Amino acid sequence: MDMPDGALGFRAAGKLEVADVKDTIMPPISEVLAADGRLRTIFVLYDDFEVGFDPRLLWEDLKADFQIVGRHRKNVERSAIVTNIDWLRRWMKLGGWIAPGDAKLFPLEEVDEAKAWLAG
C-alpha cells in the first residue's frame, strides 16, 4: 500500500489470525514505539474481514493495547480505520473515543482521503 511518509498501513480480508497480529501488525508498530516515534496507522478492512473468537487472539490484542495505550499513549498520533463493514463502523463510533490520539473512520471509497488525513 502506498503510504505517506512515516505512516504504517495494513490491509485485511478474511479471518484475522493470531499470527497476523504477532507477525505482521505488531512488529512495525513496536519498532516505531521503541524508537519513541509518532505512530500513525491506517487499517483498511475489506468486506469479507472477520474476527473469530479465539482466546489467543484476545490475549494478543490485550498485550498490544497495554503496549500502545499503557506505555506509549503519547506516541499515538493518528489512526484511520477504512471500512464499509457496518458492525465495525458502529463499534468505532461507539468506542472510538477510547483510542489514544486522533482516530477517524472512513468508507472504503475514501482510502485516499484517509491517507491524506493521516499525513496531515
KEDORO-279700 format. One record per residue: residue number from 1; residue in one letter; chain; z negated, x, y of N, C-alpha, C in turn. Coordinates in Angstrom, 2 decimals. Example, Ala and Ser with C-alpha at 12.3 -4.5 7.8 and 13.67 -1.06 7.14 Angstrom:
# KEDORO-279700
<atom 1,a,A,<-7.80,13.19,-5.69>,<-7.80,12.30,-4.50>,<-7.80,13.20,-3.30>> <atom 2,s,A,<-7.08,12.85,-2.25>,<-7.14,13.67,-1.06>,<-7.87,12.90,0.03>> 
***
This chain:
# KEDORO-279700
<atom 1,m,A,<0.00,0.85,-1.17>,<0.00,0.00,0.00>,<0.00,0.91,1.24>> <atom 2,d,A,<0.88,0.65,2.15>,<0.96,1.41,3.40>,<-0.22,1.02,4.29>> <atom 3,m,A,<-1.10,1.99,4.57>,<-2.34,1.69,5.27>,<-2.44,2.41,6.60>> <atom 4,p,A,<-3.16,1.83,7.56>,<-3.46,2.53,8.81>,<-4.28,3.78,8.51>> <atom 5,d,A,<-4.19,4.78,9.37>,<-4.97,6.00,9.19>,<-6.45,5.69,9.04>> <atom 6,g,A,<-7.06,6.31,8.06>,<-8.50,6.18,7.87>,<-8.95,4.90,7.19>> <atom 7,a,A,<-8.04,4.06,6.75>,<-8.41,2.81,6.10>,<-8.10,2.88,4.61>> <atom 8,l,A,<-8.89,2.17,3.83>,<-8.68,2.08,2.39>,<-8.13,0.70,2.05>> <atom 9,g,A,<-7.14,0.67,1.17>,<-6.55,-0.60,0.77>,<-6.59,-0.78,-0.74>> <atom 10,f,A,<-6.91,-2.00,-1.15>,<-6.98,-2.35,-2.57>,<-6.23,-3.66,-2.78>> <atom 11,r,A,<-5.47,-3.74,-3.87>,<-4.79,-4.96,-4.27>,<-5.29,-5.34,-5.65>> <atom 12,a,A,<-5.47,-6.65,-5.86>,<-5.98,-7.09,-7.16>,<-5.27,-8.36,-7.61>> <atom 13,a,A,<-4.91,-8.35,-8.87>,<-4.34,-9.52,-9.54>,<-4.91,-9.53,-10.95>> <atom 14,g,A,<-5.00,-10.69,-11.53>,<-5.57,-10.78,-12.88>,<-7.08,-10.68,-12.84>> <atom 15,k,A,<-7.66,-10.34,-13.97>,<-9.11,-10.32,-14.11>,<-9.69,-8.98,-13.66>> <atom 16,l,A,<-10.72,-9.04,-12.83>,<-11.45,-7.85,-12.38>,<-12.32,-7.36,-13.53>> <atom 17,e,A,<-12.21,-6.07,-13.84>,<-12.97,-5.46,-14.92>,<-13.95,-4.43,-14.35>> <atom 18,v,A,<-14.96,-4.07,-15.13>,<-15.94,-3.06,-14.73>,<-15.24,-1.75,-14.36>> <atom 19,a,A,<-14.28,-1.35,-15.16>,<-13.56,-0.09,-14.90>,<-12.84,-0.12,-13.55>> <atom 20,d,A,<-12.37,-1.29,-13.14>,<-11.70,-1.40,-11.83>,<-12.66,-1.02,-10.71>> <atom 21,v,A,<-13.87,-1.50,-10.80>,<-14.88,-1.21,-9.77>,<-15.29,0.26,-9.84>> <atom 22,k,A,<-15.63,0.73,-11.04>,<-16.14,2.10,-11.22>,<-15.09,3.17,-10.97>> <atom 23,d,A,<-13.85,2.93,-11.42>,<-12.84,3.98,-11.39>,<-11.85,3.89,-10.24>> <atom 24,t,A,<-11.68,2.71,-9.68>,<-10.66,2.53,-8.64>,<-11.24,2.22,-7.27>> <atom 25,i,A,<-12.18,1.31,-7.22>,<-12.69,0.84,-5.92>,<-13.78,1.77,-5.37>> <atom 26,m,A,<-14.79,2.07,-6.16>,<-15.94,2.81,-5.63>,<-15.69,4.29,-5.33>> <atom 27,p,A,<-14.88,5.03,-6.09>,<-14.72,6.45,-5.76>,<-14.23,6.72,-4.33>> <atom 28,p,A,<-13.16,6.07,-3.84>,<-12.76,6.36,-2.46>,<-13.77,5.86,-1.42>> <atom 29,i,A,<-14.42,4.74,-1.72>,<-15.44,4.23,-0.80>,<-16.61,5.22,-0.74>> <atom 30,s,A,<-17.06,5.69,-1.89>,<-18.16,6.66,-1.94>,<-17.80,7.94,-1.21>> <atom 31,e,A,<-16.55,8.36,-1.33>,<-16.12,9.58,-0.65>,<-16.21,9.44,0.87>> <atom 32,v,A,<-15.79,8.31,1.39>,<-15.89,8.06,2.83>,<-17.34,8.04,3.27>> <atom 33,l,A,<-18.18,7.34,2.51>,<-19.59,7.22,2.88>,<-20.32,8.55,2.75>> <atom 34,a,A,<-20.00,9.35,1.74>,<-20.64,10.66,1.57>,<-20.32,11.58,2.74>> <atom 35,a,A,<-19.16,11.40,3.34>,<-18.77,12.22,4.50>,<-19.29,11.61,5.80>> <atom 36,d,A,<-20.11,10.54,5.67>,<-20.66,9.84,6.83>,<-19.54,9.30,7.72>> <atom 37,g,A,<-18.45,8.86,7.07>,<-17.30,8.35,7.80>,<-17.38,6.87,8.06>> <atom 38,r,A,<-16.44,6.39,8.86>,<-16.34,4.97,9.15>,<-15.55,4.30,8.03>> <atom 39,l,A,<-16.11,3.26,7.47>,<-15.47,2.57,6.36>,<-14.70,1.37,6.87>> <atom 40,r,A,<-13.39,1.40,6.66>,<-12.52,0.26,6.98>,<-11.71,-0.04,5.72>> <atom 41,t,A,<-11.84,-1.26,5.21>,<-11.19,-1.62,3.96>,<-10.40,-2.91,4.09>> <atom 42,i,A,<-9.38,-3.01,3.25>,<-8.63,-4.25,3.12>,<-8.51,-4.54,1.63>> <atom 43,f,A,<-8.82,-5.76,1.26>,<-8.70,-6.22,-0.12>,<-7.68,-7.35,-0.14>> <atom 44,v,A,<-6.57,-7.13,-0.81>,<-5.53,-8.15,-0.96>,<-5.68,-8.72,-2.37>> <atom 45,l,A,<-6.04,-9.99,-2.43>,<-6.33,-10.64,-3.70>,<-5.29,-11.73,-3.95>> <atom 46,y,A,<-4.45,-11.50,-4.94>,<-3.35,-12.41,-5.23>,<-3.82,-13.66,-5.95>> <atom 47,d,A,<-2.94,-14.65,-6.02>,<-3.30,-15.98,-6.52>,<-3.85,-15.98,-7.94>> <atom 48,d,A,<-3.47,-15.03,-8.78>,<-3.97,-15.02,-10.15>,<-5.22,-14.15,-10.31>> <atom 49,f,A,<-5.81,-13.69,-9.20>,<-7.04,-12.90,-9.26>,<-8.17,-13.77,-9.78>> <atom 50,e,A,<-8.98,-13.19,-10.67>,<-10.14,-13.92,-11.17>,<-11.28,-12.95,-11.47>> <atom 51,v,A,<-12.47,-13.48,-11.35>,<-13.67,-12.72,-11.69>,<-14.35,-13.47,-12.82>> <atom 52,g,A,<-14.41,-12.88,-14.00>,<-15.10,-13.49,-15.12>,<-16.57,-13.11,-15.08>> <atom 53,f,A,<-17.39,-13.80,-15.83>,<-18.80,-13.45,-15.88>,<-18.99,-12.32,-16.86>> <atom 54,d,A,<-19.41,-11.20,-16.35>,<-19.69,-10.02,-17.17>,<-20.92,-9.37,-16.54>> <atom 55,p,A,<-22.04,-9.33,-17.24>,<-23.25,-8.75,-16.66>,<-23.05,-7.32,-16.17>> <atom 56,r,A,<-22.18,-6.55,-16.83>,<-21.92,-5.18,-16.39>,<-21.21,-5.17,-15.04>> <atom 57,l,A,<-20.33,-6.14,-14.82>,<-19.63,-6.25,-13.54>,<-20.62,-6.62,-12.43>> <atom 58,l,A,<-21.53,-7.52,-12.74>,<-22.57,-7.89,-11.78>,<-23.42,-6.66,-11.43>> <atom 59,w,A,<-23.76,-5.84,-12.42>,<-24.55,-4.64,-12.18>,<-23.79,-3.66,-11.28>> <atom 60,e,A,<-22.51,-3.45,-11.54>,<-21.70,-2.56,-10.72>,<-21.62,-3.08,-9.28>> <atom 61,d,A,<-21.50,-4.38,-9.14>,<-21.45,-4.98,-7.80>,<-22.78,-4.77,-7.07>> <atom 62,l,A,<-23.87,-4.96,-7.77>,<-25.18,-4.76,-7.14>,<-25.38,-3.30,-6.73>> <atom 63,k,A,<-24.97,-2.36,-7.58>,<-25.08,-0.94,-7.23>,<-24.23,-0.62,-6.01>> <atom 64,a,A,<-23.01,-1.16,-5.97>,<-22.12,-0.93,-4.82>,<-22.72,-1.52,-3.56>> <atom 65,d,A,<-23.25,-2.73,-3.66>,<-23.88,-3.36,-2.50>,<-25.04,-2.53,-1.99>> <atom 66,f,A,<-25.87,-2.02,-2.89>,<-27.00,-1.20,-2.47>,<-26.52,0.06,-1.76>> <atom 67,q,A,<-25.49,0.71,-2.32>,<-24.98,1.93,-1.69>,<-24.41,1.64,-0.31>> <atom 68,i,A,<-23.62,0.60,-0.22>,<-22.93,0.32,1.04>,<-23.87,-0.32,2.05>> <atom 69,v,A,<-24.53,-1.39,1.65>,<-25.38,-2.13,2.59>,<-26.72,-1.44,2.78>> <atom 70,g,A,<-27.31,-0.98,1.69>,<-28.63,-0.39,1.77>,<-28.68,0.96,2.46>> <atom 71,r,A,<-27.73,1.83,2.13>,<-27.80,3.19,2.64>,<-26.79,3.51,3.73>> <atom 72,h,A,<-25.69,2.77,3.80>,<-24.61,3.14,4.71>,<-24.13,1.98,5.58>> <atom 73,r,A,<-25.00,1.06,5.86>,<-24.63,-0.13,6.63>,<-23.97,0.26,7.96>> <atom 74,k,A,<-24.49,1.27,8.62>,<-23.96,1.67,9.93>,<-22.55,2.24,9.85>> <atom 75,n,A,<-22.13,2.67,8.65>,<-20.81,3.26,8.48>,<-19.72,2.21,8.26>> <atom 76,v,A,<-20.10,1.00,7.92>,<-19.12,-0.04,7.64>,<-18.63,-0.61,8.97>> <atom 77,e,A,<-17.36,-0.39,9.22>,<-16.79,-0.82,10.49>,<-16.08,-2.17,10.37>> <atom 78,r,A,<-15.08,-2.24,9.48>,<-14.30,-3.47,9.33>,<-13.87,-3.66,7.89>> <atom 79,s,A,<-13.84,-4.93,7.47>,<-13.34,-5.29,6.15>,<-12.45,-6.52,6.30>> <atom 80,a,A,<-11.23,-6.40,5.81>,<-10.30,-7.53,5.81>,<-10.13,-8.02,4.38>> <atom 81,i,A,<-10.26,-9.32,4.20>,<-10.01,-9.96,2.91>,<-8.75,-10.79,3.10>> <atom 82,v,A,<-7.74,-10.52,2.29>,<-6.45,-11.20,2.41>,<-6.21,-11.97,1.11>> <atom 83,t,A,<-6.22,-13.28,1.20>,<-6.05,-14.12,0.01>,<-5.73,-15.55,0.38>> <atom 84,n,A,<-5.12,-16.25,-0.56>,<-4.90,-17.69,-0.43>,<-5.76,-18.46,-1.44>> <atom 85,i,A,<-6.59,-17.75,-2.19>,<-7.43,-18.39,-3.20>,<-8.51,-19.19,-2.50>> <atom 86,d,A,<-8.49,-20.48,-2.72>,<-9.36,-21.40,-1.99>,<-10.84,-21.09,-2.16>> <atom 87,w,A,<-11.30,-20.84,-3.40>,<-12.73,-20.61,-3.60>,<-13.19,-19.32,-2.94>> <atom 88,l,A,<-12.32,-18.30,-2.90>,<-12.68,-17.05,-2.22>,<-12.74,-17.25,-0.71>> <atom 89,r,A,<-11.80,-18.02,-0.19>,<-11.80,-18.30,1.25>,<-13.07,-19.06,1.64>> <atom 90,r,A,<-13.46,-20.05,0.82>,<-14.69,-20.80,1.11>,<-15.92,-19.90,1.02>> <atom 91,w,A,<-15.94,-19.03,-0.01>,<-17.07,-18.12,-0.19>,<-17.20,-17.20,1.01>> <atom 92,m,A,<-16.09,-16.65,1.50>,<-16.12,-15.76,2.66>,<-16.59,-16.49,3.92>> <atom 93,k,A,<-16.15,-17.71,4.08>,<-16.58,-18.48,5.25>,<-18.07,-18.79,5.18>> <atom 94,l,A,<-18.56,-19.03,3.98>,<-19.97,-19.35,3.79>,<-20.86,-18.12,3.88>> <atom 95,g,A,<-20.48,-17.04,3.18>,<-21.37,-15.89,3.09>,<-20.86,-14.63,3.76>> <atom 96,g,A,<-19.74,-14.70,4.46>,<-19.17,-13.52,5.09>,<-20.06,-12.88,6.14>> <atom 97,w,A,<-20.94,-13.66,6.72>,<-21.84,-13.12,7.75>,<-22.80,-12.08,7.17>> <atom 98,i,A,<-22.99,-12.09,5.85>,<-23.89,-11.14,5.21>,<-23.28,-9.74,5.21>> <atom 99,a,A,<-21.97,-9.67,5.15>,<-21.28,-8.37,5.06>,<-21.57,-7.53,6.30>> <atom 100,p,A,<-21.81,-6.24,6.09>,<-22.03,-5.36,7.25>,<-20.72,-5.14,8.01>> <atom 101,g,A,<-20.84,-4.80,9.27>,<-19.64,-4.58,10.09>,<-18.91,-5.89,10.35>> <atom 102,d,A,<-17.70,-5.77,10.84>,<-16.86,-6.95,11.07>,<-16.09,-7.27,9.81>> <atom 103,a,A,<-16.09,-8.52,9.41>,<-15.31,-8.98,8.26>,<-14.43,-10.13,8.72>> <atom 104,k,A,<-13.18,-10.10,8.28>,<-12.26,-11.14,8.70>,<-11.39,-11.55,7.52>> <atom 105,l,A,<-11.10,-12.83,7.46>,<-10.33,-13.44,6.40>,<-8.91,-13.72,6.88>> <atom 106,f,A,<-7.92,-13.37,6.06>,<-6.51,-13.60,6.39>,<-5.81,-14.24,5.19>> <atom 107,p,A,<-4.81,-15.10,5.44>,<-3.99,-15.59,4.33>,<-3.02,-14.49,3.89>> <atom 108,l,A,<-2.50,-14.60,2.67>,<-1.59,-13.59,2.14>,<-0.38,-13.36,3.04>> <atom 109,e,A,<0.07,-14.38,3.71>,<1.25,-14.25,4.57>,<0.99,-13.36,5.79>> <atom 110,e,A,<-0.28,-13.04,6.05>,<-0.64,-12.26,7.23>,<-1.20,-10.88,6.89>> <atom 111,v,A,<-0.71,-10.29,5.81>,<-1.22,-8.97,5.41>,<-0.94,-7.93,6.50>> <atom 112,d,A,<0.20,-8.01,7.18>,<0.49,-7.06,8.26>,<-0.46,-7.24,9.44>> <atom 113,e,A,<-0.81,-8.48,9.74>,<-1.78,-8.75,10.80>,<-3.16,-8.22,10.42>> <atom 114,a,A,<-3.51,-8.33,9.14>,<-4.79,-7.81,8.67>,<-4.85,-6.30,8.82>> <atom 115,k,A,<-3.75,-5.63,8.51>,<-3.70,-4.17,8.66>,<-3.80,-3.78,10.15>> <atom 116,a,A,<-3.14,-4.53,11.01>,<-3.21,-4.24,12.45>,<-4.64,-4.45,12.96>> <atom 117,w,A,<-5.30,-5.51,12.51>,<-6.69,-5.75,12.91>,<-7.59,-4.62,12.41>> <atom 118,l,A,<-7.34,-4.17,11.18>,<-8.13,-3.09,10.61>,<-7.97,-1.81,11.41>> <atom 119,a,A,<-6.79,-1.56,11.89>,<-6.51,-0.34,12.66>,<-7.07,-0.40,14.07>> <atom 120,g,A,<-7.30,-1.61,14.59>,<-7.70,-1.81,15.98>,<-9.07,-1.37,16.34>> 
***
